[in-house]
Every structure is written in C-alpha cells, then in structure tokens.
Amino acid sequence: MPVGPTEMIIVLAIVVLLFGSTKLPQLARSVGEARRELSSSAEEP
C-alpha cells in the first residue's frame, strides 16, 4: 500500500499541529537517530 504525496502532506500537517513548528527539528533528529540505530542493530548478527 504505497503512500502518495497527498497522504504525506496530510500527515505532515497533523504532525505540525500536534508538536508545533518549534519542536519539529528536535523531533526529526530523534526520528533520524532512531532509524539509524534500528538499521545498525538489524545489520548485526
């Protein structure tokens, strides 16, 4: 089930409404760190 551009815009708007534009960079950093940690732990045997 692919996610289209309209759905991405709606999700982004909801995230901005929930967290506010001031917390958005911190949230993005946290998500990026979590993704890196998850993918590095998935590569380990």
MOPAC internal coordinates of N, CA, C and O (Angstrom, degrees):
PM7 1SCF
backbone

  N    0.0000 0     0.00 0     0.00 0    0    0    0
  C    1.4493 1     0.00 0     0.00 0    1    0    0
  C    1.5284 1   108.46 1     0.00 0    2    1    0
  O    1.2310 1   120.21 1   -84.37 1    3    2    1
  N    1.3104 1   117.21 1    95.63 1    3    2    1
  C    1.4675 1   120.36 1  -177.74 1    5    3    2
  C    1.5318 1   111.91 1   -72.08 1    6    5    3
  O    1.2310 1   121.75 1   -29.63 1    7    6    5
  N    1.3117 1   114.26 1   150.37 1    7    6    5
  C    1.4625 1   120.67 1   178.76 1    9    7    6
  C    1.5237 1   107.71 1  -100.06 1   10    9    7
  O    1.2310 1   120.65 1   -55.96 1   11   10    9
  N    1.3058 1   116.36 1   124.04 1   11   10    9
  C    1.4521 1   121.20 1  -178.68 1   13   11   10
  C    1.5144 1   112.17 1   -87.89 1   14   13   11
  O    1.2310 1   120.50 1    -5.72 1   15   14   13
  N    1.3215 1   116.65 1   174.28 1   15   14   13
  C    1.4638 1   120.82 1  -178.74 1   17   15   14
  C    1.5308 1   113.06 1   -64.51 1   18   17   15
  O    1.2310 1   120.25 1   147.26 1   19   18   17
  N    1.3162 1   117.13 1   -32.74 1   19   18   17
  C    1.4627 1   119.70 1   179.07 1   21   19   18
  C    1.5206 1   111.11 1   -65.41 1   22   21   19
  O    1.2310 1   120.85 1   136.70 1   23   22   21
  N    1.3251 1   115.99 1   -43.30 1   23   22   21
  C    1.4623 1   119.75 1   178.75 1   25   23   22
  C    1.5237 1   111.34 1   -64.30 1   26   25   23
  O    1.2310 1   120.51 1   140.62 1   27   26   25
  N    1.3373 1   116.64 1   -39.38 1   27   26   25
  C    1.4678 1   120.38 1   179.11 1   29   27   26
  C    1.5275 1   110.95 1   -63.35 1   30   29   27
  O    1.2310 1   119.99 1   139.92 1   31   30   29
  N    1.3186 1   117.63 1   -40.08 1   31   30   29
  C    1.4657 1   121.62 1   178.90 1   33   31   30
  C    1.5239 1   110.21 1   -65.31 1   34   33   31
  O    1.2310 1   120.49 1   138.42 1   35   34   33
  N    1.3205 1   116.67 1   -41.58 1   35   34   33
  C    1.4656 1   120.45 1   179.18 1   37   35   34
  C    1.5221 1   110.70 1   -63.96 1   38   37   35
  O    1.2310 1   120.27 1   135.09 1   39   38   37
  N    1.3329 1   117.09 1   -44.91 1   39   38   37
  C    1.4640 1   120.78 1   178.86 1   41   39   38
  C    1.5211 1   110.42 1   -62.78 1   42   41   39
  O    1.2310 1   120.06 1   136.72 1   43   42   41
  N    1.3263 1   117.49 1   -43.28 1   43   42   41
  C    1.4639 1   121.30 1   178.82 1   45   43   42
  C    1.5272 1   111.13 1   -61.74 1   46   45   43
  O    1.2310 1   120.05 1   138.77 1   47   46   45
  N    1.3268 1   117.50 1   -41.23 1   47   46   45
  C    1.4629 1   120.76 1   178.34 1   49   47   46
  C    1.5256 1   111.11 1   -63.91 1   50   49   47
  O    1.2310 1   120.17 1   139.84 1   51   50   49
  N    1.3166 1   117.27 1   -40.16 1   51   50   49
  C    1.4687 1   120.63 1   178.56 1   53   51   50
  C    1.5212 1   110.63 1   -65.44 1   54   53   51
  O    1.2310 1   120.37 1   138.39 1   55   54   53
  N    1.3356 1   116.89 1   -41.61 1   55   54   53
  C    1.4681 1   120.70 1   179.12 1   57   55   54
  C    1.5222 1   110.56 1   -62.72 1   58   57   55
  O    1.2310 1   120.18 1   137.49 1   59   58   57
  N    1.3293 1   117.26 1   -42.51 1   59   58   57
  C    1.4713 1   120.61 1   178.72 1   61   59   58
  C    1.5182 1   110.32 1   -63.84 1   62   61   59
  O    1.2310 1   120.02 1   139.73 1   63   62   61
  N    1.3223 1   117.56 1   -40.27 1   63   62   61
  C    1.4634 1   120.29 1   178.90 1   65   63   62
  C    1.5257 1   111.73 1   -66.58 1   66   65   63
  O    1.2310 1   120.41 1   141.34 1   67   66   65
  N    1.3331 1   116.82 1   -38.66 1   67   66   65
  C    1.4589 1   120.36 1  -177.83 1   69   67   66
  C    1.5256 1   112.46 1   -73.62 1   70   69   67
  O    1.2310 1   120.41 1   134.36 1   71   70   69
  N    1.3196 1   116.82 1   -45.64 1   71   70   69
  C    1.4579 1   120.28 1  -171.98 1   73   71   70
  C    1.5200 1   113.57 1  -100.94 1   74   73   71
  O    1.2310 1   119.43 1   163.26 1   75   74   73
  N    1.3042 1   118.70 1   -16.74 1   75   74   73
  C    1.4548 1   121.04 1  -177.93 1   77   75   74
  C    1.5168 1   110.88 1    80.63 1   78   77   75
  O    1.2310 1   120.76 1   -24.15 1   79   78   77
  N    1.3097 1   116.15 1   155.85 1   79   78   77
  C    1.4607 1   120.08 1  -175.49 1   81   79   78
  C    1.5212 1   112.30 1   -73.80 1   82   81   79
  O    1.2310 1   119.54 1   161.42 1   83   82   81
  N    1.3309 1   118.48 1   -18.58 1   83   82   81
  C    1.4627 1   119.61 1  -178.93 1   85   83   82
  C    1.5231 1   111.76 1   -77.44 1   86   85   83
  O    1.2310 1   119.73 1   148.74 1   87   86   85
  N    1.3251 1   118.11 1   -31.26 1   87   86   85
  C    1.4632 1   121.37 1  -179.03 1   89   87   86
  C    1.5240 1   112.59 1   -90.36 1   90   89   87
  O    1.2310 1   120.01 1   174.09 1   91   90   89
  N    1.3285 1   117.59 1    -5.91 1   91   90   89
  C    1.4592 1   120.96 1  -175.28 1   93   91   90
  C    1.5280 1   113.63 1   -61.85 1   94   93   91
  O    1.2310 1   118.44 1   134.24 1   95   94   93
  N    1.3389 1   120.58 1   -45.76 1   95   94   93
  C    1.4726 1   119.14 1   178.36 1   97   95   94
  C    1.5258 1   112.96 1   -60.90 1   98   97   95
  O    1.2310 1   120.27 1   139.70 1   99   98   97
  N    1.3171 1   117.09 1   -40.30 1   99   98   97
  C    1.4641 1   120.62 1   178.57 1  101   99   98
  C    1.5328 1   110.18 1   -64.63 1  102  101   99
  O    1.2310 1   120.32 1   139.46 1  103  102  101
  N    1.3089 1   117.00 1   -40.54 1  103  102  101
  C    1.4583 1   121.29 1   178.48 1  105  103  102
  C    1.5262 1   110.78 1   -64.22 1  106  105  103
  O    1.2310 1   120.31 1   137.43 1  107  106  105
  N    1.3290 1   117.01 1   -42.57 1  107  106  105
  C    1.4631 1   120.76 1   179.32 1  109  107  106
  C    1.5232 1   111.02 1   -63.67 1  110  109  107
  O    1.2310 1   120.15 1   139.73 1  111  110  109
  N    1.3248 1   117.32 1   -40.27 1  111  110  109
  C    1.4682 1   120.85 1   176.94 1  113  111  110
  C    1.5199 1   110.85 1   -61.86 1  114  113  111
  O    1.2310 1   120.64 1   135.71 1  115  114  113
  N    1.3102 1   116.38 1   -44.29 1  115  114  113
  C    1.4654 1   120.56 1  -179.59 1  117  115  114
  C    1.5243 1   111.29 1   -63.07 1  118  117  115
  O    1.2310 1   120.49 1   138.53 1  119  118  117
  N    1.3142 1   116.66 1   -41.47 1  119  118  117
  C    1.4635 1   120.53 1   179.16 1  121  119  118
  C    1.5286 1   110.06 1   -65.83 1  122  121  119
  O    1.2310 1   120.18 1   138.41 1  123  122  121
  N    1.3323 1   117.27 1   -41.59 1  123  122  121
  C    1.4629 1   120.83 1   178.31 1  125  123  122
  C    1.5115 1   112.28 1   -62.88 1  126  125  123
  O    1.2310 1   120.51 1   136.94 1  127  126  125
  N    1.3265 1   116.62 1   -43.06 1  127  126  125
  C    1.4640 1   120.45 1   178.29 1  129  127  126
  C    1.5271 1   110.68 1   -63.72 1  130  129  127
  O    1.2310 1   120.32 1   139.27 1  131  130  129
  N    1.3111 1   116.99 1   -40.73 1  131  130  129
  C    1.4649 1   120.63 1   179.64 1  133  131  130
  C    1.5305 1   110.84 1   -64.97 1  134  133  131
  O    1.2310 1   120.20 1   139.69 1  135  134  133
  N    1.3266 1   117.23 1   -40.31 1  135  134  133
  C    1.4666 1   120.40 1   178.42 1  137  135  134
  C    1.5171 1   111.17 1   -64.18 1  138  137  135
  O    1.2310 1   120.65 1   135.90 1  139  138  137
  N    1.3506 1   116.36 1   -44.10 1  139  138  137
  C    1.4656 1   119.69 1   179.05 1  141  139  138
  C    1.5207 1   110.97 1   -62.09 1  142  141  139
  O    1.2310 1   120.83 1   135.88 1  143  142  141
  N    1.3134 1   116.02 1   -44.12 1  143  142  141
  C    1.4643 1   120.16 1  -179.73 1  145  143  142
  C    1.5248 1   111.01 1   -64.30 1  146  145  143
  O    1.2310 1   120.44 1   138.63 1  147  146  145
  N    1.3104 1   116.77 1   -41.37 1  147  146  145
  C    1.4597 1   120.80 1   179.80 1  149  147  146
  C    1.5234 1   111.28 1   -65.27 1  150  149  147
  O    1.2310 1   120.01 1   135.16 1  151  150  149
  N    1.3315 1   117.60 1   -44.84 1  151  150  149
  C    1.4611 1   119.26 1  -178.75 1  153  151  150
  C    1.5238 1   111.35 1   -70.39 1  154  153  151
  O    1.2310 1   119.60 1   146.96 1  155  154  153
  N    1.3291 1   118.38 1   -33.04 1  155  154  153
  C    1.4658 1   119.26 1   178.03 1  157  155  154
  C    1.5243 1   110.58 1   -71.39 1  158  157  155
  O    1.2310 1   119.78 1   144.56 1  159  158  157
  N    1.3131 1   118.03 1   -35.44 1  159  158  157
  C    1.4641 1   119.66 1   178.00 1  161  159  158
  C    1.5279 1   111.04 1   -73.99 1  162  161  159
  O    1.2310 1   119.74 1   153.22 1  163  162  161
  N    1.3107 1   118.10 1   -26.78 1  163  162  161
  C    1.4627 1   121.08 1   177.55 1  165  163  162
  C    1.5276 1   110.68 1   -72.62 1  166  165  163
  O    1.2310 1   119.88 1   151.48 1  167  166  165
  N    1.3364 1   117.83 1   -28.52 1  167  166  165
  C    1.4619 1   121.54 1   179.70 1  169  167  166
  C    1.5220 1   112.08 1   -77.41 1  170  169  167
  O    1.2310 1   119.72 1   155.01 1  171  170  169
  N    1.3262 1   118.14 1   -24.99 1  171  170  169
  C    1.4576 1   121.15 1  -178.95 1  173  171  170
  C    1.5254 1   109.85 1   -70.64 1  174  173  171
  O    1.2310 1   120.48 1   -37.89 1  175  174  173
  N    1.3388 1   116.69 1   142.11 1  175  174  173
  C    1.4809 1   119.26 1  -179.21 1  177  175  174
  C    1.5068 1   113.39 1   -71.27 1  178  177  175
  O    1.2310 1   120.10 1   180.00 1  179  178  177

